[in-house]
């Protein structure tokens, strides 16, 4: 019986098995789907779907660059031990190398290897962030890897010198901003925070006439924690916006283990 890619994909989706394992099982079962499922179960390969619900807060961040671009990839695992596995490290580096040359979409081609590794080391292995910044004469890029792969930063700016931009990249790993500017924060998130802060203010017994002013101050403090341009560099008083002066940060990406 002819085995199609659709058959293999359906078996993978049903069992969580890797691509090659699913194909081999279908071949062995002569295309019989239920028999292939049983073969995978007997070999202990039909368990990946269960693992998908488990936390994978460990892993490895890889940052690479060449004359044309910089790329960053985050491969997630459940344990630090697995993140140091030779096969795991090799896969993360291979994905990063492909993303550097071809762009973030190149990471999709590695899904079968991710699935196979998930089965081999029996953990919820998952590809997290994959991003590539192309270098140009107009913008300056800094690529920073922290803690041997615990965190990575890509940042792109205009009118900012290399030294200052590198300092800001280090700060991003320190300050963990979620957004570049206030304009990037979803309006519904701001409103949700405002409502929560109002309730906190009310519970503290503050005078009603002062509620609006107090809440506005607290919302501004929330922005200063979440927005890169409003954060104090390494927690100091000077903000990132002040640090870069007339320059501008175009975008940044942060990947963190944990």
Secondary structure, 3 states (H helix, E strand, C coil): CCCCHHHHHHHHHHHCCCHHHHHHHHHHCCCCHHHHHHHHHHCCCCCHHHHCCCCCCEEEEEEEECCCEEEEEEEEECCHHHHCCHHHHHHHHHHHHHHHHHCHHHHHHHHHHHHHHHHHHCCCCEEEEEEEEECCCCCEEEEEEECCCCEEEEEEEECCCHHHHHHHHHHHHHHCCCECCHHHCCHHHHHHHHHHHHHHHHHCCCCHHHHHHHHHHHHHHHHHHHEHHHCEHHHCCCEHHHHHCCCEEEEEEEEECC
